[in-house]
Amino acid sequence: MEIIEKAPAKINLSLDTPFRHLDGDPEWRMVMTAVDLADYVKIESASDIVGIQVETDAGFLPQDQRNLAYQAAKKMQQLFAGHQGVRIKIKKNIPVAAGMGGGSADAAAVLRGLNKLWRLNLTRTEMAKIGLSIDSDVPFCVFSETALVTGKGEIITPLNELPSMWIVIAKPRASISTPTILKKISYSDLDHQDVDRVVKAIKKQQVPQLFDAMGNTLEELTTAELPEIAKLKEKMIKFGASVAQMTGSGPTVFGLCSKHSRAQRVYNSLKGFCEEVYIVRPCNLSSPKE
C-alpha cells in the first residue's frame, strides 16, 4: 500500500523568541502559514524490507538518517510498527536551506501518511508531539494552515484563513544555517515583535493592519551576515509589494501583494536578480480531527 502526501512550504508572517529555555531551546511565538509551493512525498508500507528507504529527485540531499523524512519514519516504526518496512520517494519543489521548512514539511508528510497507512488514528496534535522530537517546524507542518505557534514549536493554535493575497518568494543564492543564527541571539538586545497584533489582524481580516504588524525578530541578525536580504526586500517594495520580510532564519524573502497583477510585476522584476522566484498563495491542509 502507498499514499502520496502534499508537503507545503511555510512562511513566517511574524516571528519572535521571547526567551531561551534552560535546555537551550528557544521559546517561539510565531504566526505561520502554509503556501502552495510544495514537495510531494510518496510513502509505501513495504513488507519486503525491514528498514527505511528514502529516495529524492534532488541528488544533493541525504537519503539516510540525516534526512528528516527518514527520521519521521524511524520514529513511527519505533512507536507503532517495529518490523514494518517503509519506502519514501520525495519530489522536491521547496528550495533547500531556505527557511521555508522543506525538510520539516517532508517529515510531517511521512507522519500523516503512515498514520493513514497503518490506521493509527492519531490526531494532528499527537503527531505534532511526535514531530517536535524531529525538528521544531514539524509540528506546524503537520497542520499546514495559518496558525499561532508557541512553546518550542509544538503548540499550534489554528487561525482564520488569510484574506485573499498573492505571495512572491525569492531565495538568494547564499545560505545560512539556523543554528548559526540562533547562537547569535542576545535576548537583552533583541527587538521583539508584537505577534498579537498579527493574530488580531488575521481574526478581523484587516489586510492593512496585517501588513503593518508583520515582523521577524531574526531578520536583523541574518541580514548582518547576508546583506542581500535587505536588497531583496527593497526591490520587492520598489516593484510593488505592500510589505516584504524574511521568513524563518532566512535567507528567503517574501513580499505580499493584494492583486495578482502587482505580484506578477514583482515576480518579473526579480527574475533578473534571483534564480529562485515563485508566485504562490496561502494554502490550508486543515482537518477537523485535532
Backbone bond lengths (Angstrom), bond angles and torsions (degrees), N, CA, C in turn:
res aa  C-N    CA-C-N  psi(-1)  N-CA   C-N-CA  omega(-1)  CA-C   N-CA-C  phi
1 M - - - 1.462 - - 1.523 110.06 -
2 E 1.327 115.49 145.18 1.459 119.63 178.55 1.524 109.57 -144.33
3 I 1.326 114.39 161.49 1.456 121.15 179.56 1.520 107.73 -147.09
4 I 1.332 117.39 147.93 1.463 121.85 176.27 1.520 108.11 -111.36
5 E 1.327 115.55 125.98 1.458 122.07 -179.69 1.521 110.20 -113.13
6 K 1.322 116.15 134.30 1.462 121.70 171.63 1.523 108.81 -76.41
7 A 1.339 116.27 136.10 1.466 121.34 -177.51 1.527 109.08 -125.14
8 P 1.344 117.98 85.67 1.467 120.60 -174.75 1.527 113.21 -70.68
9 A 1.324 115.02 148.96 1.465 121.18 170.67 1.525 109.42 -70.67
10 K 1.331 115.68 165.58 1.462 120.56 176.78 1.514 109.49 -125.60
11 I 1.334 115.32 154.50 1.459 121.08 168.15 1.523 108.45 -130.55
12 N 1.329 115.45 154.91 1.463 122.05 178.66 1.524 109.29 -100.89
13 L 1.328 116.97 112.84 1.461 120.66 174.10 1.523 110.49 -76.21
14 S 1.308 116.51 -29.21 1.462 122.31 175.19 1.517 107.67 -149.04
15 L 1.324 116.65 139.83 1.466 120.46 -178.96 1.517 109.10 -143.34
16 D 1.318 115.25 125.83 1.461 120.79 174.77 1.523 108.61 -141.72
17 T 1.307 116.41 150.57 1.466 121.95 172.28 1.526 107.35 -127.42
18 P 1.341 117.44 103.11 1.467 120.82 -173.87 1.525 114.63 -68.58
19 F 1.350 116.84 -33.78 1.468 119.84 -177.81 1.521 109.17 -163.74
20 R 1.326 115.11 171.57 1.461 121.36 176.66 1.531 109.04 -108.38
21 H 1.335 116.57 134.08 1.464 120.98 178.06 1.531 110.38 -70.46
22 L 1.319 116.39 163.35 1.462 121.22 -178.91 1.524 112.18 -61.05
23 D 1.344 117.01 -27.80 1.467 119.68 178.74 1.525 112.56 -82.30
24 G 1.341 116.98 1.83 1.458 121.11 177.18 1.511 114.78 97.39
25 D 1.332 117.49 -13.26 1.465 120.17 -179.74 1.527 110.41 -76.45
26 P 1.337 117.68 140.87 1.467 119.86 176.66 1.528 111.64 -72.47
27 E 1.306 116.31 146.87 1.462 121.95 164.14 1.533 106.64 -83.30
28 W 1.323 116.63 134.01 1.464 120.66 -177.55 1.521 110.76 -112.95
29 R 1.298 114.84 146.91 1.470 122.34 169.03 1.524 105.59 -140.77
30 M 1.329 116.01 106.78 1.465 120.80 -169.07 1.524 110.12 -142.54
31 V 1.323 115.27 151.38 1.460 120.87 164.85 1.519 106.72 -111.50
32 M 1.329 115.33 123.36 1.459 120.94 -176.40 1.520 109.42 -125.93
33 T 1.322 115.49 154.83 1.457 120.15 172.37 1.515 109.10 -139.51
34 A 1.311 115.95 150.87 1.463 121.30 173.51 1.522 108.60 -86.29
35 V 1.332 116.17 151.01 1.465 121.27 177.88 1.523 108.87 -127.04
36 D 1.338 114.99 161.11 1.465 117.98 -172.59 1.532 114.47 -85.68
37 L 1.316 116.07 28.02 1.467 122.49 162.74 1.524 105.23 -95.17
38 A 1.326 117.34 114.96 1.466 119.10 -167.55 1.519 112.67 -141.98
39 D 1.336 115.01 146.75 1.461 121.59 163.71 1.528 107.85 -81.29
40 Y 1.330 115.15 162.63 1.466 120.24 173.71 1.526 107.92 -125.96
41 V 1.327 115.36 126.83 1.464 121.60 -171.61 1.531 109.01 -118.05
42 K 1.334 115.45 117.57 1.466 120.45 175.28 1.516 108.31 -95.04
43 I 1.321 115.99 123.95 1.464 122.23 -177.69 1.521 108.35 -117.54
44 E 1.319 115.88 127.65 1.462 121.14 -179.20 1.523 109.37 -124.05
45 S 1.309 116.26 127.97 1.459 121.44 172.43 1.523 107.29 -84.09
46 A 1.352 116.03 110.58 1.470 121.25 -167.78 1.523 111.23 -110.65
47 S 1.326 116.51 123.18 1.464 120.99 -179.80 1.524 112.49 -85.29
48 D 1.359 116.92 -13.15 1.466 119.76 -176.46 1.527 113.04 -89.84
49 I 1.343 117.60 -2.57 1.465 121.00 175.77 1.525 108.59 -133.34
50 V 1.327 115.45 157.59 1.466 120.26 177.74 1.521 110.53 -100.92
51 G 1.307 116.66 -33.27 1.452 121.62 -175.10 1.518 113.52 -86.94
52 I 1.338 114.77 -152.75 1.465 122.88 -177.25 1.522 108.53 -126.19
53 Q 1.308 116.64 130.56 1.460 122.31 175.67 1.522 108.93 -116.46
54 V 1.331 116.12 128.25 1.466 121.38 177.90 1.519 108.82 -120.31
55 E 1.314 115.62 132.90 1.466 121.65 177.85 1.525 107.91 -132.66
56 T 1.336 116.82 134.33 1.462 120.35 176.25 1.522 109.13 -128.96
57 D 1.347 115.15 161.45 1.460 119.23 176.20 1.529 111.47 -91.56
58 A 1.346 116.25 9.82 1.466 122.13 175.58 1.524 107.35 -113.19
59 G 1.321 116.64 103.55 1.459 121.75 -171.05 1.507 115.31 -61.75
60 F 1.332 117.23 -21.40 1.465 120.13 -176.08 1.530 112.45 -86.26
61 L 1.335 118.45 -4.78 1.463 120.49 -179.72 1.525 110.79 -87.24
62 P 1.330 117.58 141.65 1.468 119.32 177.05 1.525 110.79 -66.40
63 Q 1.330 115.77 147.78 1.460 120.51 179.57 1.534 111.16 -119.53
64 D 1.335 114.71 19.04 1.464 120.43 -179.81 1.527 109.42 -117.27
65 Q 1.325 116.80 -152.45 1.457 120.92 -175.32 1.528 113.77 -65.84
66 R 1.328 117.83 -10.98 1.468 120.01 175.10 1.526 111.91 -75.15
67 N 1.317 117.38 -17.83 1.461 122.47 -179.54 1.534 109.39 -81.74
68 L 1.334 117.09 130.26 1.463 119.93 -176.24 1.525 112.50 -65.65
69 A 1.332 117.68 -30.69 1.466 120.18 176.50 1.530 110.27 -64.93
70 Y 1.325 116.27 -40.38 1.471 121.63 175.11 1.532 109.59 -59.61
71 Q 1.335 115.78 -46.65 1.467 119.64 -179.01 1.524 111.69 -61.25
72 A 1.335 116.53 -37.18 1.467 120.24 178.94 1.525 110.78 -65.25
73 A 1.335 116.47 -44.02 1.468 120.09 178.37 1.528 110.68 -63.47
74 K 1.335 116.43 -41.35 1.462 120.76 179.65 1.528 110.95 -61.74
75 K 1.329 115.30 -43.69 1.464 119.71 179.80 1.526 110.71 -62.19
76 M 1.331 117.06 -43.28 1.471 120.74 179.69 1.532 111.02 -67.06
77 Q 1.327 116.64 -38.16 1.474 120.28 174.88 1.527 110.57 -57.77
78 Q 1.324 115.18 -51.03 1.465 120.50 -176.37 1.526 111.90 -60.80
79 L 1.326 116.15 -36.63 1.462 120.33 -175.69 1.524 113.47 -82.49
80 F 1.353 116.11 -34.84 1.466 117.64 -166.43 1.529 116.09 -131.00
81 A 1.330 119.00 -22.44 1.469 119.04 -172.43 1.514 110.04 -155.15
82 G 1.315 116.51 70.83 1.453 122.13 -171.22 1.511 116.42 -55.34
83 H 1.326 118.97 -32.11 1.464 120.81 -175.37 1.528 112.62 -107.46
84 Q 1.326 117.28 9.35 1.461 120.72 -177.80 1.525 109.72 -91.64
85 G 1.334 117.31 120.76 1.454 120.83 179.31 1.522 112.00 -74.72
86 V 1.343 115.52 156.50 1.468 121.23 -179.06 1.526 109.32 -136.97
87 R 1.333 115.85 129.97 1.466 121.60 171.66 1.527 108.58 -111.24
88 I 1.326 115.45 134.80 1.465 121.03 -177.80 1.523 108.66 -129.54
89 K 1.323 116.65 129.26 1.464 121.81 173.52 1.525 108.12 -122.46
90 I 1.334 115.75 125.89 1.464 120.63 -175.04 1.526 109.80 -114.91
91 K 1.326 115.74 122.95 1.466 121.46 171.40 1.521 107.00 -96.80
92 K 1.344 116.40 111.61 1.457 121.61 -173.44 1.526 111.50 -87.38
93 N 1.331 114.87 128.98 1.461 122.36 170.45 1.525 111.54 -127.13
94 I 1.341 116.31 -26.35 1.462 121.25 179.69 1.524 109.15 -75.42
95 P 1.343 118.22 131.35 1.468 119.96 177.05 1.530 111.45 -56.77
96 V 1.320 115.91 145.09 1.465 122.13 -178.09 1.527 109.59 -87.91
97 A 1.330 116.33 144.25 1.474 122.62 178.81 1.521 110.95 53.51
98 A 1.337 115.09 48.21 1.459 120.71 -172.73 1.523 113.53 -115.55
99 G 1.343 118.23 -5.55 1.454 120.22 -174.14 1.514 112.67 78.87
100 M 1.345 116.64 19.27 1.466 121.59 -177.50 1.527 112.61 -112.95
101 G 1.325 116.91 8.00 1.455 120.52 172.62 1.510 115.30 71.28
102 G 1.333 118.37 30.37 1.461 120.37 -177.32 1.517 113.64 -60.16
103 G 1.325 116.93 -48.25 1.461 120.39 178.86 1.517 112.09 -65.14
104 S 1.324 116.39 -38.92 1.466 120.67 178.35 1.522 111.37 -67.44
105 A 1.337 116.60 -37.46 1.468 120.64 177.77 1.524 110.62 -62.20
106 D 1.339 116.35 -41.08 1.470 120.22 178.24 1.528 110.93 -64.97
107 A 1.338 116.21 -42.13 1.469 120.02 178.52 1.522 110.98 -62.26
108 A 1.330 116.45 -43.18 1.465 120.42 179.06 1.521 110.98 -63.33
109 A 1.339 116.54 -37.50 1.468 120.46 177.91 1.527 110.80 -62.49
110 V 1.331 116.61 -38.60 1.469 120.56 177.52 1.532 110.28 -65.13
111 L 1.323 117.41 -42.69 1.468 120.24 177.92 1.529 110.70 -59.73
112 R 1.332 116.43 -47.53 1.471 119.83 -179.52 1.526 111.07 -64.87
113 G 1.338 115.73 -41.73 1.461 119.93 -177.41 1.515 112.81 -65.45
114 L 1.338 116.79 -46.40 1.467 119.80 179.70 1.529 110.98 -68.62
115 N 1.320 116.41 -31.76 1.467 119.50 175.21 1.529 110.80 -58.60
116 K 1.328 115.79 -39.57 1.468 120.38 178.72 1.531 111.39 -75.95
117 L 1.341 116.19 -47.33 1.465 119.64 -176.22 1.523 112.17 -62.29
118 W 1.320 115.79 -40.33 1.463 120.19 -177.44 1.529 112.37 -92.32
119 R 1.340 116.36 2.61 1.470 122.13 177.07 1.529 111.57 51.97
120 L 1.320 114.07 50.40 1.466 119.74 -177.11 1.527 112.67 -83.00
121 N 1.336 116.36 -22.48 1.472 121.68 -179.61 1.527 113.11 59.14
122 L 1.331 116.14 32.82 1.463 119.92 174.85 1.524 109.36 -71.98
123 T 1.314 116.76 143.14 1.461 120.35 172.86 1.527 109.16 -78.17
124 R 1.324 115.98 165.48 1.469 119.31 176.48 1.526 110.73 -61.64
125 T 1.324 116.50 -37.46 1.465 119.99 179.34 1.524 111.02 -63.46
126 E 1.319 117.04 -39.97 1.467 120.84 177.75 1.527 111.01 -66.45
127 M 1.336 116.80 -41.22 1.468 119.45 177.01 1.523 111.09 -66.25
128 A 1.337 116.94 -35.20 1.463 120.60 178.51 1.523 111.02 -62.57
129 K 1.331 117.07 -39.03 1.471 120.39 178.54 1.525 110.93 -64.89
130 I 1.330 116.35 -38.88 1.467 119.96 175.41 1.526 109.49 -64.87
131 G 1.325 115.98 -42.09 1.459 121.23 -176.94 1.512 114.29 -63.57
132 L 1.334 117.28 -30.25 1.464 120.08 -178.28 1.519 111.70 -60.94
133 S 1.333 117.59 -29.90 1.467 120.63 179.72 1.529 111.73 -72.62
134 I 1.340 116.74 -10.80 1.468 121.37 179.84 1.524 110.51 -96.44
135 D 1.336 116.34 -51.34 1.468 121.83 178.62 1.525 107.99 -165.12
136 S 1.331 116.53 150.52 1.468 119.75 -174.58 1.525 113.60 -67.71
137 D 1.343 118.81 -18.48 1.464 120.88 177.68 1.529 113.17 -87.14
138 V 1.331 117.91 -13.50 1.471 120.13 -175.93 1.529 112.11 -62.78
139 P 1.350 119.87 -42.41 1.467 118.03 179.38 1.525 113.19 -55.52
140 F 1.348 116.88 -46.70 1.470 117.86 177.28 1.519 111.21 -60.33
141 C 1.324 116.55 -42.37 1.464 120.09 -176.57 1.524 112.13 -66.16
142 V 1.331 118.02 -24.44 1.465 120.14 172.70 1.530 109.50 -61.57
143 F 1.333 116.16 -42.16 1.468 121.53 -179.93 1.532 111.15 -79.03
144 S 1.324 117.05 -47.56 1.472 123.46 -179.74 1.525 112.50 48.35
145 E 1.308 115.14 59.51 1.461 122.26 172.79 1.526 106.98 -151.00
146 T 1.319 117.58 168.58 1.457 120.36 178.84 1.529 109.03 -62.65
147 A 1.335 116.10 127.16 1.468 118.89 -172.40 1.522 111.08 -157.84
148 L 1.328 114.73 154.99 1.459 122.66 167.11 1.520 106.90 -87.67
149 V 1.330 116.30 129.06 1.465 122.08 -177.25 1.524 108.30 -118.06
150 T 1.340 116.71 124.00 1.460 120.92 -178.21 1.528 110.02 -134.36
151 G 1.347 115.39 -174.71 1.462 120.11 -174.34 1.516 109.59 69.89
152 K 1.311 116.27 -143.42 1.466 121.11 176.14 1.530 111.25 -87.94
153 G 1.331 115.02 10.42 1.459 121.43 -178.31 1.509 112.70 118.01
154 E 1.341 116.44 -5.19 1.466 120.49 -172.34 1.522 114.43 -93.49
155 I 1.338 118.01 -12.33 1.470 120.45 -178.00 1.525 108.35 -97.75
156 I 1.321 116.11 108.26 1.461 122.44 -174.36 1.522 108.89 -111.46
157 T 1.334 116.64 119.22 1.459 121.97 177.35 1.523 108.65 -115.49
158 P 1.337 118.12 101.63 1.467 120.08 -178.08 1.528 111.98 -59.39
159 L 1.335 115.49 143.36 1.461 123.27 177.87 1.526 109.41 -115.08
160 N 1.330 115.72 176.25 1.462 119.81 173.68 1.522 109.97 -59.29
161 E 1.320 116.22 155.75 1.459 119.06 171.94 1.523 109.07 -62.93
162 L 1.332 116.67 150.58 1.459 120.92 179.80 1.523 110.60 -67.64
163 P 1.342 116.90 152.19 1.463 119.31 170.48 1.528 109.64 -59.83
164 S 1.310 116.79 161.14 1.464 121.04 -179.39 1.529 110.62 -58.43
165 M 1.330 116.42 127.23 1.465 121.03 178.84 1.519 109.57 -162.98
166 W 1.323 115.07 162.55 1.460 122.32 175.03 1.517 108.29 -116.23
167 I 1.312 115.80 146.14 1.462 122.07 -175.05 1.522 108.75 -122.85
168 V 1.324 116.38 124.81 1.463 121.51 174.89 1.521 107.55 -102.64
169 I 1.318 116.07 123.42 1.464 122.39 -177.00 1.521 108.99 -113.15
170 A 1.322 117.03 133.35 1.466 121.22 178.86 1.521 109.45 -135.41
171 K 1.330 115.91 126.05 1.464 121.03 178.28 1.524 109.36 -109.67
172 P 1.330 117.30 118.11 1.467 119.30 174.80 1.523 111.07 -68.30
173 R 1.320 116.37 164.71 1.471 119.81 -178.54 1.520 112.47 -65.34
174 A 1.317 116.48 -36.81 1.464 120.45 -177.01 1.520 110.66 -67.10
175 S 1.325 116.10 150.07 1.461 121.80 176.98 1.522 109.16 -128.72
176 I 1.323 114.69 159.52 1.460 119.88 176.07 1.522 107.48 -149.41
177 S 1.329 116.67 144.00 1.461 119.67 -175.61 1.526 110.55 -85.07
178 T 1.318 115.46 146.43 1.465 120.73 177.90 1.531 112.03 -59.18
179 P 1.355 119.96 -45.42 1.473 118.80 178.70 1.528 112.98 -57.09
180 T 1.324 117.33 -35.55 1.470 120.53 178.57 1.520 110.90 -59.28
181 I 1.332 116.71 -43.62 1.463 120.96 -179.30 1.525 111.10 -72.03
182 L 1.326 117.05 -42.50 1.466 119.73 -177.50 1.526 111.90 -63.11
183 K 1.331 116.55 -32.10 1.466 120.12 178.25 1.531 111.96 -68.30
184 K 1.338 116.74 -21.56 1.463 121.06 -177.62 1.531 112.81 -83.25
185 I 1.344 117.04 -9.22 1.461 119.84 -173.76 1.528 111.03 -68.58
186 S 1.326 115.41 127.02 1.460 122.32 168.52 1.526 106.14 -114.13
187 Y 1.324 116.69 105.28 1.465 120.22 -170.50 1.524 112.85 -62.99
188 S 1.324 117.46 -27.97 1.469 119.53 179.04 1.526 111.63 -72.29
189 D 1.331 117.13 -23.39 1.465 120.71 -177.85 1.524 113.11 -103.12
190 L 1.323 117.44 -4.56 1.459 121.26 -172.16 1.529 111.39 -69.77
191 D 1.323 115.71 138.40 1.465 122.08 176.22 1.528 107.92 -88.29
192 H 1.320 116.96 97.86 1.465 121.00 -172.87 1.529 111.94 -76.77
193 Q 1.336 115.02 151.76 1.458 122.52 -179.48 1.530 110.82 -99.01
194 D 1.328 115.44 149.24 1.466 121.21 174.50 1.528 107.68 -91.54
195 V 1.319 115.38 83.28 1.469 121.40 -175.04 1.526 111.14 -64.45
196 D 1.336 116.82 -31.00 1.466 120.11 -178.59 1.529 112.03 -62.22
197 R 1.323 117.98 -30.54 1.475 120.64 177.38 1.523 110.36 -63.66
198 V 1.315 116.73 -38.67 1.469 120.65 178.24 1.526 110.15 -67.14
199 V 1.329 116.46 -44.15 1.471 120.80 178.13 1.527 110.25 -58.45
200 K 1.325 116.62 -45.79 1.470 121.47 -179.08 1.523 111.31 -62.75
201 A 1.334 117.05 -42.69 1.468 120.64 -179.33 1.523 111.33 -64.08
202 I 1.334 116.41 -38.26 1.471 119.84 178.46 1.524 110.35 -68.37
203 K 1.320 116.81 -42.59 1.468 119.86 179.66 1.522 111.25 -60.82
204 K 1.341 116.42 -37.00 1.466 120.68 -178.05 1.529 112.53 -93.22
205 Q 1.361 116.21 0.50 1.472 121.48 179.40 1.529 111.26 57.18
206 Q 1.329 116.16 41.57 1.462 122.38 -178.65 1.530 109.37 -100.52
207 V 1.328 116.05 98.56 1.464 120.38 -173.62 1.528 112.72 -65.00
208 P 1.353 120.29 -50.19 1.475 118.85 -179.72 1.526 112.54 -58.48
209 Q 1.337 116.24 -41.25 1.469 119.70 179.69 1.527 111.08 -66.39
210 L 1.331 116.57 -35.80 1.469 120.27 176.77 1.517 110.33 -62.42
211 F 1.325 116.41 -49.53 1.464 120.35 -179.07 1.527 110.84 -59.51
212 D 1.335 116.54 -38.75 1.464 121.18 -177.13 1.524 112.31 -71.85
213 A 1.342 116.83 -29.30 1.470 120.78 -173.58 1.523 113.66 -88.46
214 M 1.329 117.67 -13.91 1.461 120.32 -174.63 1.529 112.71 -65.20
215 G 1.327 116.13 156.20 1.455 120.56 177.28 1.516 111.18 176.05
216 N 1.324 116.08 159.73 1.463 122.51 -178.12 1.523 108.66 -135.73
217 T 1.320 115.73 112.38 1.461 122.05 -177.99 1.532 112.72 -58.44
218 L 1.334 117.43 -30.88 1.466 120.76 -176.28 1.527 113.16 -82.96
219 E 1.327 116.69 -10.74 1.466 119.76 -171.70 1.530 112.76 -60.39
220 E 1.315 116.79 -42.93 1.469 120.08 -178.99 1.530 111.14 -62.61
221 L 1.332 116.87 -38.78 1.464 120.75 -179.41 1.529 111.23 -66.37
222 T 1.335 116.36 -44.16 1.464 119.72 -178.92 1.519 111.23 -71.18
223 T 1.328 116.80 -38.17 1.467 120.70 -179.80 1.524 111.29 -63.92
224 A 1.334 116.90 -31.32 1.470 119.92 176.60 1.525 110.98 -61.96
225 E 1.340 116.85 -30.58 1.465 121.73 177.98 1.528 111.81 -87.54
226 L 1.329 116.45 -33.62 1.472 121.96 -175.71 1.527 109.30 -130.43
227 P 1.341 118.15 86.58 1.471 121.52 -177.01 1.526 113.89 -61.06
228 E 1.346 117.70 -19.09 1.468 119.42 -179.63 1.523 112.19 -64.14
229 I 1.334 117.63 -18.95 1.466 120.31 176.66 1.523 109.86 -61.75
230 A 1.324 116.90 -46.34 1.467 120.72 179.24 1.523 110.99 -63.50
231 K 1.327 116.83 -38.04 1.466 120.20 179.50 1.522 111.31 -66.11
232 L 1.329 116.25 -40.03 1.470 119.92 177.68 1.524 110.86 -63.32
233 K 1.320 116.66 -42.60 1.462 120.27 178.18 1.526 111.01 -60.42
234 E 1.331 115.95 -44.71 1.465 120.31 179.99 1.522 111.15 -60.32
235 K 1.324 116.24 -42.61 1.466 120.22 179.87 1.526 111.09 -64.81
236 M 1.331 117.36 -41.52 1.465 119.92 179.29 1.525 111.37 -59.66
237 I 1.323 116.32 -46.05 1.467 120.38 179.24 1.528 110.20 -65.18
238 K 1.316 116.67 -42.83 1.464 121.09 -179.75 1.523 111.53 -59.85
239 F 1.327 116.77 -39.24 1.463 120.65 -175.47 1.528 113.00 -87.10
240 G 1.356 118.18 -3.50 1.455 117.83 170.92 1.510 118.20 130.67
241 A 1.344 119.18 -2.15 1.468 119.65 177.63 1.529 109.90 -69.42
242 S 1.325 116.83 142.79 1.462 120.73 179.01 1.521 111.58 -73.68
243 V 1.329 116.41 -31.81 1.459 122.29 178.57 1.521 107.19 -154.41
244 A 1.329 116.65 150.58 1.467 120.78 178.34 1.518 108.61 -142.87
245 Q 1.325 116.61 140.66 1.460 120.22 176.39 1.526 110.24 -158.96
246 M 1.315 114.94 167.19 1.459 122.26 177.43 1.523 109.19 -79.33
247 T 1.326 116.60 148.66 1.458 120.78 173.87 1.526 110.40 -105.78
248 G 1.330 116.08 143.36 1.458 121.01 179.20 1.515 111.77 57.41
249 S 1.325 115.87 -140.46 1.465 121.12 176.55 1.521 110.97 -91.23
250 G 1.336 116.58 8.28 1.450 121.49 176.17 1.516 112.46 91.12
251 P 1.348 114.23 -178.24 1.463 127.23 4.91 1.526 114.45 -94.56
252 T 1.343 118.88 4.80 1.460 121.16 -174.37 1.528 111.32 -67.11
253 V 1.335 114.79 140.89 1.460 122.96 178.16 1.522 108.10 -117.27
254 F 1.325 116.58 143.73 1.463 119.75 175.10 1.522 110.14 -130.77
255 G 1.323 115.55 151.01 1.451 122.19 175.73 1.514 109.66 -123.89
256 L 1.318 116.87 143.22 1.459 121.93 179.86 1.522 110.18 -106.08
257 C 1.327 115.34 137.28 1.461 122.25 -179.07 1.526 108.72 -133.60
258 S 1.331 116.53 138.52 1.461 120.33 179.09 1.521 112.27 -79.51
259 K 1.341 117.21 -21.38 1.464 121.14 -178.29 1.524 110.57 -121.37
260 H 1.337 115.87 143.21 1.460 120.47 179.31 1.522 111.29 -63.82
261 S 1.330 117.63 -37.78 1.469 120.83 -178.44 1.522 111.01 -60.97
262 R 1.317 116.09 -38.09 1.470 119.72 178.75 1.528 110.51 -70.71
263 A 1.336 116.63 -41.08 1.467 120.13 177.22 1.525 110.73 -61.15
264 Q 1.321 116.83 -39.31 1.461 120.82 178.86 1.519 111.00 -64.01
265 R 1.324 116.29 -37.66 1.470 120.04 178.47 1.531 110.74 -66.38
266 V 1.326 116.21 -42.58 1.468 119.85 177.39 1.526 109.90 -62.11
267 Y 1.327 116.12 -45.65 1.468 121.71 179.29 1.527 110.87 -57.71
268 N 1.328 116.71 -51.34 1.472 120.88 -178.01 1.523 111.48 -60.54
269 S 1.325 116.46 -38.69 1.465 120.53 -177.79 1.523 111.90 -71.06
270 L 1.339 117.04 -33.23 1.463 120.35 -177.28 1.520 113.11 -80.36
271 K 1.327 117.68 -22.26 1.464 120.48 -176.40 1.526 112.05 -58.09
272 G 1.318 116.99 -26.79 1.457 119.81 178.30 1.514 113.34 -75.98
273 F 1.334 117.32 -18.93 1.462 121.71 -177.06 1.525 112.68 -103.79
274 C 1.318 116.73 -23.54 1.453 121.13 -167.14 1.525 109.49 -141.49
275 E 1.333 116.90 131.16 1.461 120.26 -178.71 1.528 112.44 -72.78
276 E 1.322 116.68 -39.60 1.464 120.53 -175.26 1.527 110.02 -101.65
277 V 1.326 115.77 96.07 1.463 122.57 179.23 1.529 107.96 -130.31
278 Y 1.325 116.46 138.49 1.463 121.22 -176.31 1.525 109.88 -139.91
279 I 1.337 116.40 146.82 1.465 121.87 165.38 1.524 106.95 -106.54
280 V 1.316 116.32 124.67 1.465 120.59 -178.32 1.525 109.37 -135.62
281 R 1.320 114.58 173.41 1.458 121.45 173.96 1.533 108.27 -128.82
282 P 1.324 117.05 158.08 1.466 118.39 174.58 1.525 110.00 -61.40
283 C 1.329 117.02 147.43 1.462 120.01 175.59 1.519 109.04 -133.25
284 N 1.310 115.85 171.43 1.451 121.27 -170.84 1.522 109.34 -147.12
285 L 1.332 116.55 115.56 1.464 120.33 176.10 1.520 111.43 -99.75
286 S 1.334 116.47 25.11 1.462 120.38 -170.77 1.518 112.17 -60.07
287 S 1.312 113.01 149.90 1.464 121.66 179.28 1.517 107.64 -133.57
288 P 1.326 118.65 145.76 1.460 119.40 179.38 1.520 113.41 -67.54
289 K 1.345 116.33 -16.29 1.466 119.21 -176.81 1.524 110.19 -91.75
290 E 1.300 116.65 116.53 1.464 120.73 -179.40 1.512 111.25 -82.60
